[in-house]
Amino acid sequence: MTAVLLALLFIPALVAIALVLLVRRPVRVLAEVAVPPASISGSVDPIATLDALLAELEGASLADNSVVQLEQLADKLEAAAASLERVG
């Protein structure tokens, strides 16, 4: 009786192992997206660009400029900082 129970457990295990080893499924390799190389557009010196944007931002005040203009300056500063991170 014990031998029959062991056979009932052992044979399906052998069949499963044989299927895994013998049946080959095609391997799919996903292509990795290549990041385009960093390029500096506009000013060659990113530090000078950041300095100019900071000076423009410091000179701006709520009395002189609207909030929208200050947000545009902040967006320019963030973009310049992001380009500086890519440079090195």
BAVEX-441500 format. One record per atom (N, C-alpha, C): residue number from 0; atom name; x, y, z. Coordinates in steps of 0.2 Angstrom, whole numbers, plus 5000, padded with zeros to 4 digits. Each point is the difference from the previous one (the first is absolute). Last residue first. Layout:
N
> i, at, px, py, pz
> NUM, CA, X, Y, Z
...
// end
This chain:
88
> i, at, px, py, pz
> 87, N, 5137, 5331, 4920
> 87, CA, 5005, 4997, 5003
> 87, C, 5000, 5000, 5008
> 86, N, 4984, 5005, 4982
> 86, CA, 5006, 5002, 4997
> 86, C, 5006, 4996, 5004
> 85, N, 4976, 5000, 5006
> 85, CA, 5002, 4995, 4994
> 85, C, 5007, 5001, 4998
> 84, N, 4991, 5015, 5017
> 84, CA, 5001, 4993, 5002
> 84, C, 5002, 4995, 4995
> 83, N, 4994, 5022, 4994
> 83, CA, 5007, 5000, 5003
> 83, C, 5001, 4993, 5003
> 82, N, 4979, 5004, 4990
> 82, CA, 5005, 4999, 4995
> 82, C, 5007, 5000, 5003
> 81, N, 4982, 5004, 5015
> 81, CA, 5000, 4994, 4997
> 81, C, 5005, 4998, 4995
> 80, N, 4998, 5022, 5008
> 80, CA, 5003, 4996, 5005
> 80, C, 5000, 4992, 4998
> 79, N, 4989, 5016, 4987
> 79, CA, 5007, 5001, 4999
> 79, C, 5004, 4996, 5005
> 78, N, 4976, 5000, 5001
> 78, CA, 5003, 4997, 4994
> 78, C, 5007, 5001, 4999
> 77, N, 4990, 5010, 5018
> 77, CA, 5000, 4993, 5001
> 77, C, 5002, 4997, 4994
> 76, N, 4998, 5023, 4999
> 76, CA, 5005, 4998, 5004
> 76, C, 5001, 4992, 5001
> 75, N, 4982, 5009, 4988
> 75, CA, 5006, 5001, 4996
> 75, C, 5006, 4998, 5004
> 74, N, 4979, 5001, 5010
> 74, CA, 5001, 4994, 4996
> 74, C, 5006, 5000, 4996
> 73, N, 4996, 5019, 5014
> 73, CA, 5001, 4994, 5004
> 73, C, 5001, 4993, 4995
> 72, N, 4993, 5021, 4991
> 72, CA, 5007, 5000, 5001
> 72, C, 5002, 4994, 5004
> 71, N, 4977, 5002, 4995
> 71, CA, 5004, 4998, 4994
> 71, C, 5008, 5001, 5002
> 70, N, 4985, 5006, 5017
> 70, CA, 5000, 4992, 4999
> 70, C, 5004, 4999, 4994
> 69, N, 4997, 5022, 5004
> 69, CA, 5005, 4997, 5005
> 69, C, 5000, 4993, 4999
> 68, N, 4985, 5012, 4987
> 68, CA, 5006, 5001, 4998
> 68, C, 5006, 4997, 5005
> 67, N, 4977, 4999, 5006
> 67, CA, 5001, 4995, 4994
> 67, C, 5007, 5001, 4998
> 66, N, 4992, 5014, 5017
> 66, CA, 5002, 4993, 5002
> 66, C, 5001, 4996, 4995
> 65, N, 5004, 5025, 4995
> 65, CA, 4995, 4996, 5002
> 65, C, 5002, 4994, 5003
> 64, N, 5015, 5023, 5001
> 64, CA, 4998, 4994, 4996
> 64, C, 4994, 4997, 5003
> 63, N, 5009, 5019, 5011
> 63, CA, 5002, 5001, 4993
> 63, C, 4997, 4995, 4995
> 62, N, 4997, 4998, 5024
> 62, CA, 4997, 5006, 4998
> 62, C, 5001, 5002, 4993
> 61, N, 5009, 4980, 5010
> 61, CA, 4993, 5000, 4999
> 61, C, 4997, 5006, 4998
> 60, N, 5025, 4996, 4994
> 60, CA, 4997, 5000, 5006
> 60, C, 4992, 5000, 4998
> 59, N, 5027, 4996, 4989
> 59, CA, 4993, 5000, 4999
> 59, C, 4997, 5000, 5007
> 58, N, 5023, 4998, 4997
> 58, CA, 4998, 5007, 4998
> 58, C, 4993, 5000, 5000
> 57, N, 5010, 4979, 5004
> 57, CA, 5001, 5005, 5006
> 57, C, 4998, 5007, 4998
> 56, N, 4999, 4984, 4983
> 56, CA, 4995, 4998, 5005
> 56, C, 5001, 5005, 5006
> 55, N, 5016, 5002, 4983
> 55, CA, 4993, 5002, 4997
> 55, C, 4995, 4999, 5005
> 54, N, 5021, 4992, 5005
> 54, CA, 5000, 5007, 5000
> 54, C, 4993, 5003, 4998
> 53, N, 5004, 4977, 4998
> 53, CA, 4999, 5002, 5007
> 53, C, 5000, 5007, 5001
> 52, N, 5004, 4992, 4978
> 52, CA, 4993, 4999, 5002
> 52, C, 4999, 5001, 5007
> 51, N, 5022, 5002, 4992
> 51, CA, 4995, 5005, 4996
> 51, C, 4993, 4999, 5003
> 50, N, 5016, 4984, 5007
> 50, CA, 5001, 5007, 5003
> 50, C, 4995, 5005, 4997
> 49, N, 5000, 4979, 4990
> 49, CA, 4997, 5000, 5007
> 49, C, 5001, 5006, 5003
> 48, N, 5011, 4998, 4980
> 48, CA, 4992, 5000, 4999
> 48, C, 4997, 5000, 5006
> 47, N, 5023, 4997, 5001
> 47, CA, 4998, 5007, 4998
> 47, C, 4993, 5001, 4999
> 46, N, 5008, 4979, 5003
> 46, CA, 5001, 5003, 5007
> 46, C, 4998, 5008, 4998
> 45, N, 5001, 4984, 4982
> 45, CA, 4994, 5000, 5004
> 45, C, 5000, 5004, 5007
> 44, N, 5012, 5003, 4975
> 44, CA, 5002, 5000, 5007
> 44, C, 4994, 4999, 5004
> 43, N, 4998, 5002, 4977
> 43, CA, 5005, 4994, 5001
> 43, C, 5001, 4999, 5007
> 42, N, 4977, 5010, 4989
> 42, CA, 5006, 5002, 5004
> 42, C, 5004, 4994, 5001
> 41, N, 4982, 4993, 4984
> 41, CA, 5001, 5007, 5003
> 41, C, 5006, 5001, 5002
> 40, N, 4994, 4976, 5002
> 40, CA, 4998, 5004, 4994
> 40, C, 5000, 5007, 5003
> 39, N, 5012, 4975, 5005
> 39, CA, 4999, 5007, 5002
> 39, C, 4997, 5004, 4995
> 38, N, 4999, 4972, 5004
> 38, CA, 5003, 5006, 4996
> 38, C, 4998, 5006, 5003
> 37, N, 5001, 4971, 5005
> 37, CA, 4999, 5007, 5002
> 37, C, 5003, 5005, 4995
> 36, N, 4992, 4976, 4992
> 36, CA, 5005, 5003, 5003
> 36, C, 4998, 5007, 5002
> 35, N, 4982, 4981, 4999
> 35, CA, 5003, 5004, 4996
> 35, C, 5006, 5004, 5003
> 34, N, 4990, 4976, 5008
> 34, CA, 4999, 5007, 5001
> 34, C, 5005, 5004, 4995
> 33, N, 4989, 4975, 4996
> 33, CA, 5006, 5004, 5001
> 33, C, 4998, 5007, 5002
> 32, N, 4986, 4977, 5004
> 32, CA, 5000, 5006, 4997
> 32, C, 5006, 5004, 5001
> 31, N, 4996, 4973, 4999
> 31, CA, 5001, 5006, 5004
> 31, C, 5001, 5006, 4997
> 30, N, 4987, 4976, 4994
> 30, CA, 5005, 5005, 4998
> 30, C, 5001, 5005, 5005
> 29, N, 4992, 4975, 5005
> 29, CA, 4997, 5006, 4998
> 29, C, 5006, 5005, 4999
> 28, N, 4997, 4973, 4997
> 28, CA, 5005, 5005, 5003
> 28, C, 4997, 5007, 4998
> 27, N, 4992, 4972, 5002
> 27, CA, 4998, 5007, 4997
> 27, C, 5005, 5005, 5004
> 26, N, 4999, 4972, 4994
> 26, CA, 5002, 5005, 5005
> 26, C, 4999, 5007, 4996
> 25, N, 4987, 4976, 4996
> 25, CA, 5005, 5005, 4997
> 25, C, 5001, 5005, 5005
> 24, N, 4995, 4975, 5008
> 24, CA, 4997, 5006, 4998
> 24, C, 5004, 5005, 4997
> 23, N, 5002, 4972, 5004
> 23, CA, 5003, 5007, 5000
> 23, C, 4995, 5005, 4997
> 22, N, 4999, 4974, 5012
> 22, CA, 4997, 5005, 4996
> 22, C, 5003, 5007, 5001
> 21, N, 5009, 4982, 5012
> 21, CA, 5000, 4998, 4993
> 21, C, 4997, 5005, 4996
> 20, N, 5002, 5002, 5024
> 20, CA, 5007, 4999, 4997
> 20, C, 5000, 4999, 4992
> 19, N, 4980, 5002, 5013
> 19, CA, 5003, 5006, 5001
> 19, C, 5007, 5000, 4997
> 18, N, 4987, 4981, 5000
> 18, CA, 4997, 5005, 4996
> 18, C, 5004, 5006, 5001
> 17, N, 5006, 4983, 5013
> 17, CA, 5002, 4998, 4994
> 17, C, 4997, 5005, 4995
> 16, N, 4994, 5002, 5023
> 16, CA, 5007, 5001, 4999
> 16, C, 5002, 4999, 4992
> 15, N, 4979, 4994, 5007
> 15, CA, 5000, 5007, 5000
> 15, C, 5008, 5002, 4999
> 14, N, 4995, 4977, 5001
> 14, CA, 4997, 5003, 4994
> 14, C, 5001, 5007, 5000
> 13, N, 5006, 4989, 5020
> 13, CA, 5005, 4999, 4994
> 13, C, 4997, 5003, 4994
> 12, N, 4986, 5001, 5018
> 12, CA, 5006, 5005, 5001
> 12, C, 5005, 4999, 4995
> 11, N, 4981, 4985, 5000
> 11, CA, 4999, 5007, 4998
> 11, C, 5005, 5005, 5001
> 10, N, 5004, 4978, 5008
> 10, CA, 4999, 5000, 4993
> 10, C, 4998, 5007, 4997
> 9, N, 5002, 4996, 5024
> 9, CA, 5007, 5000, 4997
> 9, C, 4999, 5001, 4992
> 8, N, 4981, 4997, 5015
> 8, CA, 5003, 5006, 5001
> 8, C, 5006, 5001, 4996
> 7, N, 4989, 4980, 5000
> 7, CA, 4995, 5005, 4997
> 7, C, 5003, 5007, 5001
> 6, N, 5012, 4981, 5008
> 6, CA, 5000, 5001, 4993
> 6, C, 4995, 5005, 4997
> 5, N, 5001, 4996, 5023
> 5, CA, 5006, 5003, 4998
> 5, C, 5000, 5001, 4993
> 4, N, 4982, 4988, 5009
> 4, CA, 5000, 5007, 5001
> 4, C, 5006, 5004, 4998
> 3, N, 5000, 4977, 4998
> 3, CA, 4995, 5002, 4995
> 3, C, 5000, 5008, 5001
> 2, N, 5012, 4988, 5016
> 2, CA, 5004, 5000, 4993
> 2, C, 4995, 5003, 4995
> 1, N, 4991, 4995, 5021
> 1, CA, 5005, 5006, 5000
> 1, C, 5004, 5001, 4994
> 0, N, 4986, 4981, 5002
> 0, CA, 4996, 5006, 5000
> 0, C, 5004, 5006, 5000
// end
